[in-house]
């Protein structure tokens, strides 16, 4: 008799999606350790260390940064924690709802590899932290809903309410994402487990009362958190960011109404007060590009909110056209693809935090930017998720109610933000994208009809899955060793031309400048900007040659509003990176689109 085949047996923890979540977190964090940082997270870390001076940004970010920075100085621990919570929460939600390990792993892998989400995961942005808090709230609600007995688990409901508050406090527009979660929470509080939902007047009255009470708790605590600083409860003076948003809207409305709706103080002395000037200054992709353009000047001492309210009633169509222009960049409905799909490196700072690019980080950034015009378009995932949701509801797929709530949370976050969104950064889509992906995978796997699988096919699938998981684990261990523990070492040279090939191809053009060379603690800090003004083209890296050999490639992604104001573009052309050696004989060059090179700095 032939020997009966037995499926390969491995410990449950070894094939668990939770382990896969940990490994994916390690791989992503290792690629850009200790996490890329733009101005926003650097300001949060500054407030965490030196105090919160005003209400410019929600202070909850500084509190959370203080907690992690106290345990492990720098952004690394927060970077690791927020990504780990995202992946572990997704794995737990899938498993708690009865999906298999391979199905859970597929959802995790898709979120990790999708360029629309990966570009945000590799940066220490609060968009990932907000998504992590909302996922933890869903985990709490899921446990409370599945608790057997006469009453729900109030501990899990408390957990859900707390993380709903943290998410709303982290981002003002995240309150919209909390509406469906608060509705779920209200239902759990007033309806006994195991009973069927019946929309009777008594139920609706109690539901409305509980919902309003919970919403009031969230709004009240968020307001108190944003206006009174801990631990001294000092009142934080308001910084009216909405003023800048109204100014941006007025410029956009002027552009589309073909009428000047902004005050004269916005125009420089010699600038012509005309629609042509507005046309040149208007950049719907980002309010900072518009505000810092060379055609206009800063004019903050003005009541833009009052002017906006009057003009939007007179020019509603122009306002809608302006908001649609911003939305096109936000959802990447443009020919250029996703706007600011990620952030490379760490901007210049005095916090002692720096980033040295490695071959791995450059590969990851290259993948993200290479997919920016194709798979990093949020509208694609929103349309697909909506279609899948409609089919799932129509066919009453398993868990369609929970999938609908998660989908609604993500889409409300996005849609209700459109009237006030100041820019079209891809990262603003982080929670809507994750919510749509989770709901879509839940419904797709629920719509699958079970098929009889032969024993040989089952064994083959298991071996492939085990082999894939082993490779992920091996890759995570190698990357953790190379990036987490050896991150202070210099990166390997990139495959760029040698100095002998570069030197004959040097041309003279305005492509940037090395503003500062600073030596400190056996390091050399290079700071400057790089942008091809004539070709209107951004550079990804500047290359450093030391003693005739290529040694470093520094990412170009720092904010330089002064460059944008002087040159008309190049607002994100800055770089500032400390290199782990004292440089003496070196050149700094950039490679242009035609293959030639421009020298930013040269010293013999």
C-alpha angles and dihedrals in degrees: 000000000000115000113257113243117239123203111249109261123216130168112280093238091056094059095036120124086226090067089048088052090054093048094049090049091052092049094050094044092046091055094064104014127199084023130263115270131199124187094285100061090037089057091049090053090047091053090046091057103033105027137265110281100183146346098274092120130021105273094218088083091057091048092053092044089051090054095052094037090054091055098041116007115237135029096292100093094047089046090053095043099051093049092045092052091051095053097039091049093051090049092048094048092051094047094043090055092053103260119145128252093255092049091050091047090051091055092047094048092049092053091046096049100036106106090214090066102024092064089062096039092061092056128070091239124150089231088078091044091051091051090049091054093049090049091051089051089053090049090054093048091048092053091046091050093050095047111118119224141060096296132040120249101271091193091062091044088052089051091050092049092049095052091043087057093047091051092049091047092048094057124016093216091052088081087080090058089055095059096084092042092053089049090054090047092050091052092051091052097052105029120072116237113265096022123120120250110253119180096216123153093253093052093045091050094051091042092053092048094050092043094051090047093051092045089050091052091052095045093045096049092044091051092049092047092052096046104039122053123222135265098010095038090227114169112253113222111236120248106204102226087164087069091064090046091053090048089053091049092050091052090049092048089051089052094054100034091049088226128110105246098164128089120266090243090077092068118081118238096263097033118108115244095230144121088251089063090050090049092055094046098045116100112167092190094072135007091217091059088054097042095047097043116127092238092067135041134216112273106169100155096085137094099245093165093061092046092047094053091054097045097045090060091052096043107030094149092054090050091051091049091050092049091048089053090055091045091054089061093041093054092034094241089153136099091248095057126219117010115230094350091185144342123252122218128333122302121238112286144157094228096093091248118133141160129216115199117234133191089261094052091048090050092051093047091046090053093049095048092042090057095042093101096045123022097018094072109115095202090068092060093043093053093046092047091050092051092048091047093052091050092046093051092045092053094038092236118196113280092008091142094057092041089053092052093050091047091048091050091054097044095045088052089055104036098045089050095058097087092056104028108131097196145009100242113156091228091070086072094058100107096037090052095049091045092051092047094050094047092046094051091046092053097040092053090044092052092054113106113228113251131196109253123198119239093245092052091048092052091047092051092049093050092049090049092048091048092049092048090049091053091049090051092048092048091049092052093048094047093045089054095046100040109025098043101026098039092119092064122096117265122248118263116270120235094264127136119282121253090257089060094042099049098065090048097054113125134182114248140129100265103138143294140251099234099182141017109190126180118204136149093357090305133110118220114204116195130176145093137273125198131139098235096183095048093036089228131141124225124223096202143011115217124224120206117196119193090346096309130104108249112159142018112203121202118242111213109107122127114261109171089165090062091048090051094048099040102027093243142027097088091155098041100110130117133183119168132161111223119208097242141049108261121207112156106038145128130213116207140164127213116232127213093258092057096257123122131229121207118228095175138002130178131174 
